[in-house]
Amino acid sequence: MPVVVRDGFRVNYQDVGSGSPVVLIMGSGGTGRVWHLHQVPALVAAGHRVITFDNRGLSQGGGAPADFTIDDMVADVAALIEHLDAGPCSVVGTSLGARIAAELALARPELVSGLVLMAARGRSDAMSTALVLAERELDELGIELPPRYRAVVQVLQQLSLSTRTDDLRTADWLDLYELAAPAEAAVRAQRGLYPMPDRLAAYRGVRVPCHVISFSDDVLAPPARGREIADAIPGATFQVLDGCGHIGYLEEPAVVNAALTAVLRTERDHAVLRAG
C-alpha cells in the first residue's frame, strides 16, 4: 500500500478511479479499507476518483504517539490531499471522520470543495461523555471485554432497531463482531480525543457547501446532534436516513450510497458551474 509521511507518521492510503476527487475519512477504530466494501465501488462507478486512508493509530508501522490530537489528524489529511494534488476535493467523513473533515474545512478551506458529514456531532453531551469516561476507566483498570460480550455491546451501540429485531441479521452481526477483534491500542488512542469540546460556534466559520447525514437509529450520534451541525454551518443541508444505526454505511449501504452519490453529483455540478 502506498504511503505519505508527515511529521514521521506514515499514512497508508489507496487512490482508485478517475474523475472528481473524493476523500473518505473513517471513524474510530476503522481502517480505510472499510470504505472499499460498499462505498468505493459505488463512487468509482459514479465517476469519482476515491481516496481512502488509515487514520493515526491504525496505519501499520505508523509510529503515531498516543497523545495525538485532532489537529494532527487534520494535518495528515491535508498532507495526503497535497501529496496527491487532489485539492480542492469533496471530503466525506463519518463519526470521528466527520469531526476531522469539519476541522479540515476550517483549517484548510482551499483543499475542500464540499463536505459530507455522516453520523456526526458538534459537541459531546452528557450521555456521550459518560460513555467515554466509563470506557477510559475500563482501560485504566486493564479490563478487556470478552469477545462475546464486546460483540453484544457493539451491536447495541452500532446498529439500528430494525436490524436488532431481525434475529437472523442480529446473529450474523454478533458473529462478525465476535470474530473481528478491534485494534484495542488504536481505539484507546482515539478515545483520548473525547469528550469532544463544543465546536458548534466554530463551525459557523465553515464556508464550503456542506451536507449532514444522520442515521435514524444512531444512539452514538443521534439525528438531533446532526441537526445542530447543519444549523450551525451556513447554508448546510440536512438529511436523516431511516433504518440505519451508527454504521449505516455498512448496515444499509445501498441507502447510504444513493445519498452520497446524489450529494456529490450536486457538488460536482456546482463546481463545474463555478469554474465556467
N, C-alpha and C positions, 0 to 999 in steps of 0.2 A: 504494500500500500504506500503511495507517495506521502511525503511529509513536508511540512514547512516548519521551520524552527523560529520561535520567538522567545527571547529572553531565556534561552536554554531549554525551553519546553518544546517537545516535538508534537505537532498537531497532525495526526493521521487523517487523511481526507480521501474522498472519491469525487471524481468530476466526470459526469456522464451526460450524453445527449448534446444537443445543439439548439441554438435559439436564444431567447431572452433568459438571462441567468436567474436562478432562484437558489438561495442558500437556506437549508433546513437545519434548525437547531433543536436538538433533542433535550428532553427533560432529565431530571435527576436519575442517575443510575443506568441510563440507557446509552448505548453506543449509536453512532451514526448509521450503522448497518440496519437498525430497526426500521428506518425510513424505507429501506430497499424492499421490504416485504410487500408493501402496497402503494405507497405514495410515489416513489421514484418512477416505477414503470408508468403510472398514470400521467405524471407530469412530463416525462420524456415523450410519451405518445401525444401529448397536447402541444408539443413544440418548444419545450424548455430545456435549457442546459441546467442540470441539477447538481448542486454541490452539497455533500454531506461530510461530516467530520466527527471526531470523538472529542467531547469536552474534556477539560482538565480533570485529572484523576482517573480517566478511563483509557487514554492513549497508552499503548504498550510501550514501556520504557520512557514514558513521557517526562518523568522526573519532576512533576509538579509538587511544590511544597504543600504541606497540609493546611496552611493558613492562607491560601489564595483567596482573592476577592472577586466580586462581580466585575470590577474594573479590569482585573487580569483576564477574565473570560471574554469581556467585550474586546479588549485589545487583541486577543487571539483571533477572534472572528475578523476584525479589521485587517490584521496582518494576512490572513488567508485570502480575503477578497482582493487585497492589493497584490499579493503574490500571483494570483490567477488573473489579474487585470479584469475582474468581473464587475467592478462597480461603475455606475450605480446599479444595484440589483434589488430584486424583491427578496425580502427576508421573512421566513416563516419560522416561528418558534412555538413550542408547546411547553407549558408549565415553567420550569426553570428556564427553558429555552426562550419562552416568551419574554421573560424578565430580561434576559441578555439582549434579545432583539430590540426591545423598547429602549434600553440604555444605549445600544449602538446607535439608534436613530437620534438620540440626544447628543452623544459624544462625537459621532462622525456622520452627520447627515448627508455629506456628499457621497457616501458609499451606498446609500439606501434610496431606492426609488419608491418602495412601498413596503408596508408591514402587514403581516397576518399574525395575530396573537391568539393562540388557542389555549384553552384550559388555564387562563391567566388570572392573576390577581395583582392589584397595585399596592397591597399592604397585607400584613398579617393581621388576622382578627383574633379574638380570644380563643377560639377552638383550634385554629392552626398553630397558634403559639403554644398552647397546652400540648398539642401533639408532638411538636418538635422538641420541646423541653423534656417530655417523657421519653422520647427516643434517645435523646442525649444521655439521660440518666441510665438507660439500659447500656449504652456504650461505655459510660464511666464505670459501671459495675461489671463490665466484661461479659454481659449476658447476650448470648446469641440465640434467637428464637429457633426452635426445632423446625426443620423444613416443612413439616405438615402444618404446624401452627402458623408459620410465616405465610404459607400459601393461603390459608383462610383469611388472614389479615389483609393480604394483598387483594384478594377477590372482593372483600367488603369495601376496601378503600378505592379500588381502581375501576370497578365495573358497574354497569347500570343495573337497576332493579329488574328490568326486563330480562337481562342475562341471568341474574341470580335466581329468578323464579323459574328458569328453564333448567331442569335437572341435568339433562344431557350436556348442555353448554357449560353449566357450572362445573360438572365433573371434569370436562376437558380442560377448563381453565385451572382448576385446582391441581390437576396432574402437571400442567405446564409450569405453574409457579413453583410446585414442589421440586421439579427437576431442574428448573433454571435458577440456580442459586445466584443472587445478586453479587456484584463486586463490593463486598462489605466495606473495604477501605475507601473506595470511591464514594459510596453512599455516605459514609461518615464525614468525609472531607466536604462534600457538597452540602451536607446538613449544617455545616458551620456557617453557611450563608444565610441561615434563618435563625430567629424570626426576621421577617422582611420589614424594613422601615417603610413608613408611609411615603410612597413616591407619587401619589396622585397629583399633587400640586406641581411637581417637576414634569410630569407627563403632559401638562398643558403646553410645554415647550416643544413637543413633537410637531414637526411641520411637514411630514411626508404623509401621503394617503395611508390610512390605517383601517383595517377591518378586524374586529374582535369576534372570535367564535367561542362560545361557551357550550358545554355539554349539559343536557337537561338533568342528568342524574349524577353530576360530578360533586362528590362530597368534599373533595380537597380544594377545589376552586369553583364554588357554586356560581351559577349564572349571575347572581346579584353582584359578585365581585368583578365579573367581566363587564357588566353594565357600568360599574363605577369607572373602569378604564375608558370605555367608549365615551362616557360623559365628560371625562377629563381631557381627552385628546381632541383638539379642534377638528371638526369635520369627520370624525371616525364613525364608522358604521358598525352595527352590532347584529349578531345572529345567534340563535340557540338551536342546536341540533338535537332532536328528540331521540330517546332510546340509547343515549351514549353516556358512559361514565368518563372518568378522568383520562383513560386511554382510548378515547373514541376512535382515533386513527387506526387502532388495531381491532377494536371491538366491532365497529361498523365502518370499515374502510371505504365502501362504495359511497356512503353518505358523505363522509368527510372529503373524499377525493372530488366528488361533484362540487362541493362548496369551494374547495381550494382552486380547482381549475376555473370556476366561474369568476372568482375574485381576481386571480392572476391574469385571466384574459382581459378583464376590465382595466387592470393596472397597465397591461401591455398596450392596450388600445389608447389609453390616455397618454402614455409615454410617447407613442408614435405621433399623436396629435400635437403634443408639446414640441417635439422635435421638428415637426413640419411647420 
